Amino acid sequence: MYEEFTQNRIAQLRMQKNVSARDMSLSLGQNNSYINQIENKKTLPSLQGLFYICEYFGITPQQFFDEGDAYPAQLAELVEDLKKLDAASLEHIAAVVKEMIREK
């Protein structure tokens, strides 16, 4: 179960980042087919490899495995920005978000 999730999640995040499997492999210091082999279900990354992949995407392992978070890098960046706001601004943003959710 987690094997397939891991392989699919890497492909999903890589496509969101709009980078090729080859370029990502080389950026991680691996051979040019490393990510391709993972995505094609021929291998899995080691635990250390998974940590490097998470670092590459700018997310934590917890965010990587959160199935309900389709855009973990974007959400993490947004949360960091929200931390810089005062309470009144956060209330305004919360109201806008709630309204957007209701409109769906």
Biopython code that builds the backbone (N, CA, C, O; Angstrom):
import numpy as np
from Bio.PDB.StructureBuilder import StructureBuilder

atoms = [
    (1, "MET", "N", (0.813, -1.196, 0.000)),
    (1, "MET", "CA", (0.000, 0.000, 0.000)),
    (1, "MET", "C", (0.857, 1.261, 0.000)),
    (1, "MET", "O", (0.686, 2.128, -0.857)),
    (2, "TYR", "N", (1.790, 1.369, 0.970)),
    (2, "TYR", "CA", (2.625, 2.564, 1.036)),
    (2, "TYR", "C", (3.633, 2.634, -0.103)),
    (2, "TYR", "O", (4.070, 3.717, -0.494)),
    (3, "GLU", "N", (3.998, 1.461, -0.636)),
    (3, "GLU", "CA", (4.941, 1.477, -1.743)),
    (3, "GLU", "C", (4.344, 2.230, -2.929)),
    (3, "GLU", "O", (4.970, 3.130, -3.489)),
    (4, "GLU", "N", (3.127, 1.848, -3.301)),
    (4, "GLU", "CA", (2.481, 2.497, -4.437)),
    (4, "GLU", "C", (2.197, 3.969, -4.151)),
    (4, "GLU", "O", (2.356, 4.818, -5.028)),
    (5, "PHE", "N", (1.777, 4.270, -2.919)),
    (5, "PHE", "CA", (1.540, 5.664, -2.557)),
    (5, "PHE", "C", (2.820, 6.476, -2.727)),
    (5, "PHE", "O", (2.798, 7.563, -3.305)),
    (6, "THR", "N", (3.928, 5.951, -2.228)),
    (6, "THR", "CA", (5.205, 6.663, -2.307)),
    (6, "THR", "C", (5.584, 6.933, -3.754)),
    (6, "THR", "O", (5.979, 8.048, -4.097)),
    (7, "GLN", "N", (5.468, 5.934, -4.591)),
    (7, "GLN", "CA", (5.838, 6.094, -5.992)),
    (7, "GLN", "C", (4.923, 7.093, -6.687)),
    (7, "GLN", "O", (5.395, 7.938, -7.448)),
    (8, "ASN", "N", (3.628, 7.006, -6.434)),
    (8, "ASN", "CA", (2.679, 7.934, -7.054)),
    (8, "ASN", "C", (2.843, 9.352, -6.522)),
    (8, "ASN", "O", (2.702, 10.320, -7.269)),
    (9, "ARG", "N", (3.142, 9.474, -5.226)),
    (9, "ARG", "CA", (3.285, 10.800, -4.617)),
    (9, "ARG", "C", (4.502, 11.516, -5.199)),
    (9, "ARG", "O", (4.446, 12.716, -5.467)),
    (10, "ILE", "N", (5.576, 10.804, -5.392)),
    (10, "ILE", "CA", (6.768, 11.411, -5.986)),
    (10, "ILE", "C", (6.436, 11.919, -7.386)),
    (10, "ILE", "O", (6.817, 13.033, -7.747)),
    (11, "ALA", "N", (5.734, 11.118, -8.170)),
    (11, "ALA", "CA", (5.355, 11.542, -9.519)),
    (11, "ALA", "C", (4.448, 12.772, -9.471)),
    (11, "ALA", "O", (4.629, 13.709, -10.249)),
    (12, "GLN", "N", (3.476, 12.769, -8.561)),
    (12, "GLN", "CA", (2.553, 13.899, -8.428)),
    (12, "GLN", "C", (3.308, 15.182, -8.085)),
    (12, "GLN", "O", (3.103, 16.216, -8.720)),
    (13, "LEU", "N", (4.171, 15.113, -7.090)),
    (13, "LEU", "CA", (4.897, 16.313, -6.652)),
    (13, "LEU", "C", (5.895, 16.776, -7.707)),
    (13, "LEU", "O", (6.109, 17.975, -7.886)),
    (14, "ARG", "N", (6.496, 15.828, -8.395)),
    (14, "ARG", "CA", (7.449, 16.192, -9.452)),
    (14, "ARG", "C", (6.737, 16.930, -10.585)),
    (14, "ARG", "O", (7.251, 17.915, -11.114)),
    (15, "MET", "N", (5.550, 16.445, -10.951)),
    (15, "MET", "CA", (4.802, 17.108, -12.029)),
    (15, "MET", "C", (4.325, 18.497, -11.595)),
    (15, "MET", "O", (4.304, 19.425, -12.403)),
    (16, "GLN", "N", (3.946, 18.640, -10.330)),
    (16, "GLN", "CA", (3.560, 19.955, -9.822)),
    (16, "GLN", "C", (4.732, 20.928, -9.901)),
    (16, "GLN", "O", (4.550, 22.115, -10.173)),
    (17, "LYS", "N", (5.920, 20.418, -9.661)),
    (17, "LYS", "CA", (7.128, 21.240, -9.722)),
    (17, "LYS", "C", (7.581, 21.470, -11.162)),
    (17, "LYS", "O", (8.457, 22.291, -11.435)),
    (18, "ASN", "N", (6.953, 20.714, -12.084)),
    (18, "ASN", "CA", (7.242, 20.843, -13.514)),
    (18, "ASN", "C", (8.720, 20.581, -13.831)),
    (18, "ASN", "O", (9.386, 21.368, -14.503)),
    (19, "VAL", "N", (9.193, 19.462, -13.327)),
    (19, "VAL", "CA", (10.577, 19.063, -13.556)),
    (19, "VAL", "C", (10.584, 17.631, -14.078)),
    (19, "VAL", "O", (9.739, 16.820, -13.698)),
    (20, "SER", "N", (11.530, 17.329, -14.939)),
    (20, "SER", "CA", (11.608, 15.978, -15.489)),
    (20, "SER", "C", (12.191, 15.022, -14.452)),
    (20, "SER", "O", (12.890, 15.435, -13.527)),
    (21, "ALA", "N", (11.891, 13.741, -14.626)),
    (21, "ALA", "CA", (12.433, 12.723, -13.729)),
    (21, "ALA", "C", (13.960, 12.717, -13.803)),
    (21, "ALA", "O", (14.635, 12.532, -12.790)),
    (22, "ARG", "N", (14.492, 12.918, -14.992)),
    (22, "ARG", "CA", (15.948, 12.949, -15.174)),
    (22, "ARG", "C", (16.572, 14.112, -14.418)),
    (22, "ARG", "O", (17.553, 13.931, -13.697)),
    (23, "ASP", "N", (16.003, 15.316, -14.580)),
    (23, "ASP", "CA", (16.558, 16.489, -13.898)),
    (23, "ASP", "C", (16.467, 16.350, -12.384)),
    (23, "ASP", "O", (17.385, 16.733, -11.661)),
    (24, "MET", "N", (15.355, 15.800, -11.913)),
    (24, "MET", "CA", (15.213, 15.605, -10.472)),
    (24, "MET", "C", (16.246, 14.601, -9.968)),
    (24, "MET", "O", (16.867, 14.815, -8.927)),
    (25, "SER", "N", (16.428, 13.511, -10.701)),
    (25, "SER", "CA", (17.418, 12.497, -10.317)),
    (25, "SER", "C", (18.800, 13.114, -10.193)),
    (25, "SER", "O", (19.508, 12.885, -9.212)),
    (26, "LEU", "N", (19.174, 13.890, -11.182)),
    (26, "LEU", "CA", (20.500, 14.503, -11.176)),
    (26, "LEU", "C", (20.629, 15.540, -10.064)),
    (26, "LEU", "O", (21.693, 15.667, -9.458)),
    (27, "SER", "N", (19.550, 16.285, -9.790)),
    (27, "SER", "CA", (19.570, 17.265, -8.696)),
    (27, "SER", "C", (19.759, 16.594, -7.343)),
    (27, "SER", "O", (20.322, 17.181, -6.419)),
    (28, "LEU", "N", (19.283, 15.359, -7.235)),
    (28, "LEU", "CA", (19.441, 14.605, -5.996)),
    (28, "LEU", "C", (20.800, 13.911, -5.912)),
    (28, "LEU", "O", (21.106, 13.254, -4.917)),
    (29, "GLY", "N", (21.609, 14.059, -6.955)),
    (29, "GLY", "CA", (22.930, 13.435, -6.963)),
    (29, "GLY", "C", (22.888, 11.954, -7.300)),
    (29, "GLY", "O", (23.800, 11.204, -6.952)),
    (30, "GLN", "N", (21.834, 11.538, -7.974)),
    (30, "GLN", "CA", (21.666, 10.135, -8.340)),
    (30, "GLN", "C", (21.879, 9.961, -9.843)),
    (30, "GLN", "O", (22.080, 10.931, -10.573)),
    (31, "ASN", "N", (21.830, 8.702, -10.289)),
    (31, "ASN", "CA", (21.941, 8.483, -11.730)),
    (31, "ASN", "C", (20.682, 9.015, -12.401)),
    (31, "ASN", "O", (19.660, 9.222, -11.746)),
    (32, "ASN", "N", (20.763, 9.235, -13.704)),
    (32, "ASN", "CA", (19.677, 9.927, -14.406)),
    (32, "ASN", "C", (18.361, 9.167, -14.453)),
    (32, "ASN", "O", (17.342, 9.755, -14.817)),
    (33, "SER", "N", (18.336, 7.880, -14.100)),
    (33, "SER", "CA", (17.093, 7.109, -14.140)),
    (33, "SER", "C", (16.532, 6.799, -12.747)),
    (33, "SER", "O", (15.568, 6.042, -12.633)),
    (34, "TYR", "N", (17.110, 7.364, -11.699)),
    (34, "TYR", "CA", (16.718, 7.065, -10.321)),
    (34, "TYR", "C", (15.225, 7.293, -10.090)),
    (34, "TYR", "O", (14.531, 6.381, -9.641)),
    (35, "ILE", "N", (14.725, 8.476, -10.383)),
    (35, "ILE", "CA", (13.312, 8.800, -10.151)),
    (35, "ILE", "C", (12.426, 7.996, -11.093)),
    (35, "ILE", "O", (11.356, 7.535, -10.696)),
    (36, "ASN", "N", (12.856, 7.828, -12.318)),
    (36, "ASN", "CA", (12.091, 7.032, -13.275)),
    (36, "ASN", "C", (11.895, 5.606, -12.756)),
    (36, "ASN", "O", (10.802, 5.053, -12.877)),
    (37, "GLN", "N", (12.923, 5.016, -12.191)),
    (37, "GLN", "CA", (12.823, 3.662, -11.649)),
    (37, "GLN", "C", (11.837, 3.605, -10.478)),
    (37, "GLN", "O", (11.094, 2.635, -10.333)),
    (38, "ILE", "N", (11.835, 4.641, -9.654)),
    (38, "ILE", "CA", (10.895, 4.690, -8.529)),
    (38, "ILE", "C", (9.468, 4.827, -9.051)),
    (38, "ILE", "O", (8.576, 4.083, -8.640)),
    (39, "GLU", "N", (9.256, 5.778, -9.955)),
    (39, "GLU", "CA", (7.906, 6.031, -10.469)),
    (39, "GLU", "C", (7.361, 4.851, -11.273)),
    (39, "GLU", "O", (6.148, 4.651, -11.330)),
    (40, "ASN", "N", (8.234, 4.080, -11.885)),
    (40, "ASN", "CA", (7.806, 2.912, -12.656)),
    (40, "ASN", "C", (7.756, 1.652, -11.803)),
    (40, "ASN", "O", (7.678, 0.540, -12.326)),
    (41, "LYS", "N", (7.800, 1.832, -10.502)),
    (41, "LYS", "CA", (7.611, 0.750, -9.530)),
    (41, "LYS", "C", (8.672, -0.350, -9.618)),
    (41, "LYS", "O", (8.400, -1.518, -9.343)),
    (42, "LYS", "N", (9.879, 0.047, -10.004)),
    (42, "LYS", "CA", (10.974, -0.920, -10.066)),
    (42, "LYS", "C", (11.785, -0.916, -8.779)),
    (42, "LYS", "O", (12.495, -1.879, -8.488)),
    (43, "THR", "N", (11.683, 0.176, -7.997)),
    (43, "THR", "CA", (12.438, 0.289, -6.752)),
    (43, "THR", "C", (11.745, 1.305, -5.850)),
    (43, "THR", "O", (10.815, 1.994, -6.271)),
    (44, "LEU", "N", (12.199, 1.387, -4.633)),
    (44, "LEU", "CA", (11.746, 2.391, -3.682)),
    (44, "LEU", "C", (12.959, 3.146, -3.160)),
    (44, "LEU", "O", (14.055, 2.588, -3.109)),
    (45, "PRO", "N", (12.787, 4.387, -2.776)),
    (45, "PRO", "CA", (13.934, 5.095, -2.206)),
    (45, "PRO", "C", (14.228, 4.568, -0.800)),
    (45, "PRO", "O", (13.333, 4.088, -0.105)),
    (46, "SER", "N", (15.465, 4.663, -0.404)),
    (46, "SER", "CA", (15.815, 4.345, 0.984)),
    (46, "SER", "C", (15.197, 5.424, 1.872)),
    (46, "SER", "O", (14.688, 6.425, 1.368)),
    (47, "LEU", "N", (15.236, 5.229, 3.163)),
    (47, "LEU", "CA", (14.713, 6.243, 4.075)),
    (47, "LEU", "C", (15.479, 7.551, 3.898)),
    (47, "LEU", "O", (14.877, 8.624, 3.849)),
    (48, "GLN", "N", (16.791, 7.465, 3.802)),
    (48, "GLN", "CA", (17.598, 8.656, 3.573)),
    (48, "GLN", "C", (17.252, 9.284, 2.221)),
    (48, "GLN", "O", (17.179, 10.507, 2.099)),
    (49, "GLY", "N", (17.040, 8.442, 1.213)),
    (49, "GLY", "CA", (16.651, 8.945, -0.101)),
    (49, "GLY", "C", (15.319, 9.666, -0.051)),
    (49, "GLY", "O", (15.139, 10.697, -0.700)),
    (50, "LEU", "N", (14.381, 9.124, 0.723)),
    (50, "LEU", "CA", (13.081, 9.771, 0.868)),
    (50, "LEU", "C", (13.230, 11.129, 1.544)),
    (50, "LEU", "O", (12.554, 12.086, 1.168)),
    (51, "PHE", "N", (14.114, 11.220, 2.542)),
    (51, "PHE", "CA", (14.362, 12.509, 3.194)),
    (51, "PHE", "C", (14.917, 13.522, 2.195)),
    (51, "PHE", "O", (14.524, 14.689, 2.213)),
    (52, "TYR", "N", (15.829, 13.085, 1.325)),
    (52, "TYR", "CA", (16.370, 13.987, 0.306)),
    (52, "TYR", "C", (15.283, 14.414, -0.686)),
    (52, "TYR", "O", (15.254, 15.563, -1.128)),
    (53, "ILE", "N", (14.398, 13.488, -1.026)),
    (53, "ILE", "CA", (13.295, 13.815, -1.940)),
    (53, "ILE", "C", (12.381, 14.850, -1.300)),
    (53, "ILE", "O", (11.973, 15.813, -1.950)),
    (54, "CYS", "N", (12.058, 14.652, -0.020)),
    (54, "CYS", "CA", (11.223, 15.633, 0.689)),
    (54, "CYS", "C", (11.903, 16.997, 0.722)),
    (54, "CYS", "O", (11.263, 18.023, 0.491)),
    (55, "GLU", "N", (13.180, 17.003, 1.005)),
    (55, "GLU", "CA", (13.938, 18.260, 1.019)),
    (55, "GLU", "C", (13.911, 18.919, -0.359)),
    (55, "GLU", "O", (13.769, 20.137, -0.467)),
    (56, "TYR", "N", (14.043, 18.124, -1.393)),
    (56, "TYR", "CA", (13.993, 18.641, -2.770)),
    (56, "TYR", "C", (12.671, 19.357, -3.030)),
    (56, "TYR", "O", (12.644, 20.408, -3.670)),
    (57, "PHE", "N", (11.564, 18.778, -2.525)),
    (57, "PHE", "CA", (10.248, 19.386, -2.727)),
    (57, "PHE", "C", (9.948, 20.492, -1.716)),
    (57, "PHE", "O", (8.952, 21.201, -1.856)),
    (58, "GLY", "N", (10.797, 20.645, -0.704)),
    (58, "GLY", "CA", (10.581, 21.675, 0.311)),
    (58, "GLY", "C", (9.464, 21.318, 1.278)),
    (58, "GLY", "O", (8.746, 22.195, 1.758)),
    (59, "ILE", "N", (9.320, 20.025, 1.562)),
    (59, "ILE", "CA", (8.271, 19.561, 2.468)),
    (59, "ILE", "C", (8.870, 18.617, 3.506)),
    (59, "ILE", "O", (10.001, 18.150, 3.365)),
    (60, "THR", "N", (8.092, 18.345, 4.549)),
    (60, "THR", "CA", (8.515, 17.396, 5.572)),
    (60, "THR", "C", (8.016, 16.001, 5.188)),
    (60, "THR", "O", (7.118, 15.873, 4.356)),
    (61, "PRO", "N", (8.588, 14.965, 5.785)),
    (61, "PRO", "CA", (8.047, 13.620, 5.548)),
    (61, "PRO", "C", (6.568, 13.528, 5.950)),
    (61, "PRO", "O", (5.795, 12.829, 5.294)),
    (62, "GLN", "N", (6.176, 14.215, 7.003)),
    (62, "GLN", "CA", (4.774, 14.213, 7.407)),
    (62, "GLN", "C", (3.892, 14.775, 6.293)),
    (62, "GLN", "O", (2.836, 14.216, 5.997)),
    (63, "GLN", "N", (4.313, 15.862, 5.683)),
    (63, "GLN", "CA", (3.552, 16.445, 4.573)),
    (63, "GLN", "C", (3.550, 15.504, 3.368)),
    (63, "GLN", "O", (2.554, 15.410, 2.650)),
    (64, "PHE", "N", (4.649, 14.819, 3.154)),
    (64, "PHE", "CA", (4.733, 13.877, 2.031)),
    (64, "PHE", "C", (3.668, 12.795, 2.161)),
    (64, "PHE", "O", (3.015, 12.443, 1.178)),
    (65, "PHE", "N", (3.490, 12.265, 3.371)),
    (65, "PHE", "CA", (2.561, 11.156, 3.576)),
    (65, "PHE", "C", (1.135, 11.591, 3.897)),
    (65, "PHE", "O", (0.277, 10.741, 4.134)),
    (66, "ASP", "N", (0.865, 12.884, 3.909)),
    (66, "ASP", "CA", (-0.491, 13.372, 4.168)),
    (66, "ASP", "C", (-1.302, 13.287, 2.877)),
    (66, "ASP", "O", (-1.208, 14.160, 2.014)),
    (67, "GLU", "N", (-2.096, 12.228, 2.758)),
    (67, "GLU", "CA", (-2.871, 11.993, 1.534)),
    (67, "GLU", "C", (-3.893, 13.092, 1.262)),
    (67, "GLU", "O", (-4.282, 13.305, 0.114)),
    (68, "GLY", "N", (-4.329, 13.789, 2.306)),
    (68, "GLY", "CA", (-5.321, 14.844, 2.140)),
    (68, "GLY", "C", (-4.732, 16.162, 1.674)),
    (68, "GLY", "O", (-5.472, 17.110, 1.414)),
    (69, "ASP", "N", (-3.428, 16.239, 1.565)),
    (69, "ASP", "CA", (-2.750, 17.472, 1.172)),
    (69, "ASP", "C", (-2.188, 17.297, -0.236)),
    (69, "ASP", "O", (-1.095, 16.761, -0.420)),
    (70, "ALA", "N", (-2.953, 17.760, -1.224)),
    (70, "ALA", "CA", (-2.544, 17.582, -2.622)),
    (70, "ALA", "C", (-1.408, 18.523, -3.022)),
    (70, "ALA", "O", (-0.685, 18.247, -3.979)),
    (71, "TYR", "N", (-1.247, 19.622, -2.304)),
    (71, "TYR", "CA", (-0.234, 20.630, -2.653)),
    (71, "TYR", "C", (0.593, 20.996, -1.424)),
    (71, "TYR", "O", (0.511, 22.131, -0.955)),
    (72, "PRO", "N", (1.381, 20.074, -0.895)),
    (72, "PRO", "CA", (2.079, 20.334, 0.364)),
    (72, "PRO", "C", (3.096, 21.474, 0.315)),
    (72, "PRO", "O", (3.220, 22.218, 1.288)),
    (73, "ALA", "N", (3.812, 21.629, -0.767)),
    (73, "ALA", "CA", (4.813, 22.700, -0.842)),
    (73, "ALA", "C", (4.140, 24.064, -0.830)),
    (73, "ALA", "O", (4.599, 24.980, -0.146)),
    (74, "GLN", "N", (3.055, 24.203, -1.584)),
    (74, "GLN", "CA", (2.341, 25.467, -1.632)),
    (74, "GLN", "C", (1.698, 25.787, -0.285)),
    (74, "GLN", "O", (1.712, 26.935, 0.160)),
    (75, "LEU", "N", (1.137, 24.766, 0.357)),
    (75, "LEU", "CA", (0.502, 24.969, 1.656)),
    (75, "LEU", "C", (1.536, 25.356, 2.712)),
    (75, "LEU", "O", (1.272, 26.228, 3.540)),
    (76, "ALA", "N", (2.695, 24.730, 2.695)),
    (76, "ALA", "CA", (3.750, 25.050, 3.649)),
    (76, "ALA", "C", (4.208, 26.500, 3.470)),
    (76, "ALA", "O", (4.436, 27.210, 4.450)),
    (77, "GLU", "N", (4.339, 26.930, 2.228)),
    (77, "GLU", "CA", (4.746, 28.312, 1.953)),
    (77, "GLU", "C", (3.680, 29.289, 2.434)),
    (77, "GLU", "O", (3.999, 30.328, 3.011)),
    (78, "LEU", "N", (2.416, 28.955, 2.196)),
    (78, "LEU", "CA", (1.318, 29.805, 2.639)),
    (78, "LEU", "C", (1.285, 29.919, 4.157)),
    (78, "LEU", "O", (1.093, 31.010, 4.692)),
    (79, "VAL", "N", (1.470, 28.809, 4.850)),
    (79, "VAL", "CA", (1.463, 28.822, 6.313)),
    (79, "VAL", "C", (2.594, 29.710, 6.842)),
    (79, "VAL", "O", (2.400, 30.469, 7.792)),
    (80, "GLU", "N", (3.755, 29.614, 6.231)),
    (80, "GLU", "CA", (4.871, 30.473, 6.665)),
    (80, "GLU", "C", (4.529, 31.954, 6.486)),
    (80, "GLU", "O", (4.863, 32.775, 7.339)),
    (81, "ASP", "N", (3.870, 32.292, 5.390)),
    (81, "ASP", "CA", (3.454, 33.673, 5.170)),
    (81, "ASP", "C", (2.388, 34.090, 6.170)),
    (81, "ASP", "O", (2.415, 35.211, 6.678)),
    (82, "LEU", "N", (1.449, 33.196, 6.454)),
    (82, "LEU", "CA", (0.375, 33.512, 7.401)),
    (82, "LEU", "C", (0.915, 33.776, 8.801)),
    (82, "LEU", "O", (0.350, 34.584, 9.538)),
    (83, "LYS", "N", (1.980, 33.118, 9.170)),
    (83, "LYS", "CA", (2.583, 33.315, 10.491)),
    (83, "LYS", "C", (3.067, 34.747, 10.699)),
    (83, "LYS", "O", (3.256, 35.172, 11.839)),
    (84, "LYS", "N", (3.267, 35.481, 9.635)),
    (84, "LYS", "CA", (3.779, 36.851, 9.712)),
    (84, "LYS", "C", (2.673, 37.893, 9.881)),
    (84, "LYS", "O", (2.955, 39.078, 10.059)),
    (85, "LEU", "N", (1.413, 37.450, 9.825)),
    (85, "LEU", "CA", (0.283, 38.379, 9.883)),
    (85, "LEU", "C", (-0.219, 38.571, 11.305)),
    (85, "LEU", "O", (0.006, 37.738, 12.183)),
    (86, "ASP", "N", (-0.906, 39.690, 11.512)),
    (86, "ASP", "CA", (-1.536, 39.932, 12.815)),
    (86, "ASP", "C", (-2.895, 39.238, 12.865)),
    (86, "ASP", "O", (-3.364, 38.698, 11.863)),
    (87, "ALA", "N", (-3.517, 39.258, 14.037)),
    (87, "ALA", "CA", (-4.768, 38.531, 14.262)),
    (87, "ALA", "C", (-5.894, 39.024, 13.354)),
    (87, "ALA", "O", (-6.662, 38.219, 12.827)),
    (88, "ALA", "N", (-5.994, 40.324, 13.172)),
    (88, "ALA", "CA", (-7.073, 40.876, 12.338)),
    (88, "ALA", "C", (-6.927, 40.418, 10.888)),
    (88, "ALA", "O", (-7.912, 40.057, 10.244)),
    (89, "SER", "N", (-5.722, 40.435, 10.391)),
    (89, "SER", "CA", (-5.486, 39.986, 9.015)),
    (89, "SER", "C", (-5.799, 38.510, 8.852)),
    (89, "SER", "O", (-6.366, 38.097, 7.840)),
    (90, "LEU", "N", (-5.429, 37.713, 9.852)),
    (90, "LEU", "CA", (-5.737, 36.284, 9.805)),
    (90, "LEU", "C", (-7.239, 36.043, 9.799)),
    (90, "LEU", "O", (-7.720, 35.148, 9.103)),
    (91, "GLU", "N", (-7.982, 36.829, 10.562)),
    (91, "GLU", "CA", (-9.444, 36.689, 10.579)),
    (91, "GLU", "C", (-10.036, 36.997, 9.210)),
    (91, "GLU", "O", (-10.954, 36.311, 8.762)),
    (92, "HIS", "N", (-9.515, 38.028, 8.543)),
    (92, "HIS", "CA", (-9.995, 38.373, 7.198)),
    (92, "HIS", "C", (-9.715, 37.238, 6.214)),
    (92, "HIS", "O", (-10.577, 36.858, 5.422)),
    (93, "ILE", "N", (-8.519, 36.715, 6.276)),
    (93, "ILE", "CA", (-8.151, 35.634, 5.364)),
    (93, "ILE", "C", (-8.988, 34.387, 5.648)),
    (93, "ILE", "O", (-9.424, 33.708, 4.719)),
    (94, "ALA", "N", (-9.211, 34.086, 6.911)),
    (94, "ALA", "CA", (-10.042, 32.932, 7.271)),
    (94, "ALA", "C", (-11.451, 33.098, 6.718)),
    (94, "ALA", "O", (-12.045, 32.133, 6.235)),
    (95, "ALA", "N", (-11.992, 34.312, 6.783)),
    (95, "ALA", "CA", (-13.339, 34.556, 6.259)),
    (95, "ALA", "C", (-13.374, 34.359, 4.744)),
    (95, "ALA", "O", (-14.327, 33.785, 4.217)),
    (96, "VAL", "N", (-12.359, 34.823, 4.053)),
    (96, "VAL", "CA", (-12.290, 34.658, 2.599)),
    (96, "VAL", "C", (-12.208, 33.178, 2.237)),
    (96, "VAL", "O", (-12.897, 32.718, 1.327)),
    (97, "VAL", "N", (-11.372, 32.440, 2.947)),
    (97, "VAL", "CA", (-11.220, 31.012, 2.670)),
    (97, "VAL", "C", (-12.534, 30.280, 2.902)),
    (97, "VAL", "O", (-12.946, 29.460, 2.081)),
    (98, "LYS", "N", (-13.190, 30.576, 4.017)),
    (98, "LYS", "CA", (-14.475, 29.922, 4.310)),
    (98, "LYS", "C", (-15.500, 30.227, 3.231)),
    (98, "LYS", "O", (-16.277, 29.349, 2.855)),
    (99, "GLU", "N", (-15.516, 31.448, 2.729)),
    (99, "GLU", "CA", (-16.432, 31.814, 1.665)),
    (99, "GLU", "C", (-16.108, 31.053, 0.371)),
    (99, "GLU", "O", (-17.012, 30.606, -0.335)),
    (100, "MET", "N", (-14.833, 30.914, 0.071)),
    (100, "MET", "CA", (-14.422, 30.184, -1.127)),
    (100, "MET", "C", (-14.825, 28.715, -1.033)),
    (100, "MET", "O", (-15.227, 28.120, -2.033)),
    (101, "ILE", "N", (-14.725, 28.134, 0.140)),
    (101, "ILE", "CA", (-15.095, 26.738, 0.337)),
    (101, "ILE", "C", (-16.595, 26.559, 0.167)),
    (101, "ILE", "O", (-17.042, 25.580, -0.429)),
    (102, "ARG", "N", (-17.369, 27.493, 0.685)),
    (102, "ARG", "CA", (-18.830, 27.418, 0.540)),
    (102, "ARG", "C", (-19.272, 27.500, -0.908)),
    (102, "ARG", "O", (-20.270, 26.891, -1.291)),
    (103, "GLU", "N", (-18.529, 28.256, -1.719)),
    (103, "GLU", "CA", (-18.902, 28.448, -3.129)),
    (103, "GLU", "C", (-18.628, 27.214, -3.981)),
    (103, "GLU", "O", (-19.152, 27.102, -5.089)),
    (104, "LYS", "N", (-17.832, 26.307, -3.490)),
    (104, "LYS", "CA", (-17.498, 25.111, -4.283)),
    (104, "LYS", "C", (-18.651, 24.229, -4.430)),
    (104, "LYS", "O", (-18.548, 23.180, -5.066)),
]
sb = StructureBuilder()
sb.init_structure("model")
sb.init_model(0)
sb.init_chain("A")
sb.init_seg("    ")
for serial, (resi, resn, name, xyz) in enumerate(atoms, 1):
    if name == "N":
        sb.init_residue(resn, " ", resi, " ")
    sb.init_atom(name, np.array(xyz, "f"), 0.0, 1.0, " ", f" {name:<3s}", serial, name[0])
structure = sb.get_structure()
